[in-house]
């Protein structure tokens, strides 16, 4: 079994920053691609960012480009999402996910094999 655990969520004012962390544990697996998704109440799960583990290449949804940064730390088995200039519309539960089959900038939830439990991010106006 593989476990992904997110942390770093919370309440922040508009214009503020948060850094989310996702740490993997359990059996060894190939982290070809890792991604961040978010889901607001009554909304579909939305792609936010992804990173190809071996190369560090990244991809972002248009709404967060220039504000969010995804990165990884090989030694710590951890992926991060640095969120700056936060807006109320960023409010959601944020999930990290891992694909262990291939390396690509996957934006569809069904392409990922493992998921974390989610961490709440609330941005006040």
HUMO-V993312 format. One line per field, one symbol per residue. ss: DSSP state (H for helix, E for strand, C for the rest). Layout:
# HUMO-V993312
ss->???
This chain:
# HUMO-V993312
ss->CEEEEEECCEEEECCCCEEEEEEEEECCCCCCEEEEEEECCCCCCEEEEEEECCCCCEEECHHHCCCEEEEEECCCCEEEEEECCCCHHHCEEEEEEEECCCCCCCCCHHHCCEECCCEEEEEEC
